[in-house]
Amino acid sequence: MRRALRSAALCAGVLVLGGVVGSCPALALGPDDFSIPASARQLIVVSSPSYDPPGELASFRAYQRASAVAPWQPAFATWRAEIGSGGLVNVRHFGDHATPTGVFDIGPRMYGNDPNPGGLHYAYHQLACGDWWNEDPYSPTYNEFVHARCATTPSFASWSEALWTETRAYPYFAVLETNNDPTITGADAPGAGIFLHHWMDAPTEGCVALPMADLLDVLRWLEPGAHPVIEMGTDAEVGHVVLAAHRMATAAHRVATIRSQLARLLMALLVLGW
């Protein structure tokens, strides 16, 4: 990967120096699990130096770009996020309370126990009695939002989360679409109900959590038409596409600066009659 990035920077430099309009070879982005779709114009990167960071805290960064070929630009400052008490894992298992690594879509609807905060681009559902996230891996509606009649106990209840009762964690949340393409059920199920939700002052059960102001900022920023994705993993695993763009932009800026300095030097020499 380091060689690939260096080659990209050199290629960018050659194009700038030569004044040629062209393109460099595509960058390899590492494992397939960490490939960013070309359609994505919003990207969240959640990372930590190790799989088991102190306090189960990670960095949360958000980026946006105008098109598939445009460079990624930061959307916010770097924030601190809570992740699962089981740390980060490449292969998640039901009940391990870990945050899965990889690249995942954002679900088509946002939820919360509080009224719609306004400014959202996604459809919003205010939670009510009987709203569950089904986490029974033997249920046909596993890893889905399910509404049951209030004051009844659905068959999946003992495995699942009564969303309307979790007022601290879920004033608002977005769904991270893990284990849904396809949904793995049964004994090998990797878990369900991974959300981006409110800060808990403690590690989560696998979700990503932000303080309220940061959470609302990012929920209002997300747009379905921008095909947002979230990339989660260690610092060594994630962020390569952003890093590549940053290094190429830096190389181009340095080359432009050198060309400007050389032009000024040449002009000075001509004035002096050299």
HELIX and SHEET records of a PDB file:
HELIX    1   1 ARG A    2  GLY A   18  1                                  17    
HELIX    2   2 ASP A   32  PHE A   34  5                                   3    
HELIX    3   3 PRO A   54  GLU A   56  5                                   3    
HELIX    4   4 ALA A  157  TRP A  159  5                                   3    
HELIX    5   5 LEU A  163  THR A  165  5                                   3    
HELIX    6   6 GLY A  186  ASP A  188  5                                   3    
HELIX    7   7 MET A  212  TRP A  221  1                                  10    
HELIX    8   8 PRO A  224  ALA A  226  5                                   3    
HELIX    9   9 HIS A  240  VAL A  271  1                                  32    
SHEET    1   A 6 GLN A  73  PRO A  74  0                                        
SHEET    2   A 6 LEU A  57  GLN A  64 -1                                        
SHEET    3   A 6 GLN A  42  SER A  48 -1                                        
SHEET    4   A 6 VAL A 229  THR A 234  1                                        
SHEET    5   A 6 GLY A 102  GLY A 112 -1                                        
SHEET    6   A 6 ALA A 123  GLN A 126  1                                        
SHEET    1   B 8 GLN A  73  PRO A  74  0                                        
SHEET    2   B 8 LEU A  57  GLN A  64 -1                                        
SHEET    3   B 8 GLN A  42  SER A  48 -1                                        
SHEET    4   B 8 VAL A 229  THR A 234  1                                        
SHEET    5   B 8 GLY A 102  GLY A 112 -1                                        
SHEET    6   B 8 PHE A 173  LEU A 176 -1                                        
SHEET    7   B 8 PHE A 195  HIS A 198 -1                                        
SHEET    8   B 8 VAL A 208  LEU A 210  1                                        
SHEET    1   C 3 GLN A  73  PRO A  74  0                                        
SHEET    2   C 3 LEU A  57  GLN A  64 -1                                        
SHEET    3   C 3 TRP A  79  GLU A  82 -1                                        
SHEET    1   D 2 LEU A  88  VAL A  89  0                                        
SHEET    2   D 2 THR A  99  PRO A 100  1                                        
SHEET    1   E 3 GLU A 144  HIS A 147  0                                        
SHEET    2   E 3 ASP A 131  ASN A 134 -1                                        
SHEET    3   E 3 GLU A 161  ALA A 162 -1                                        
END                                                                             
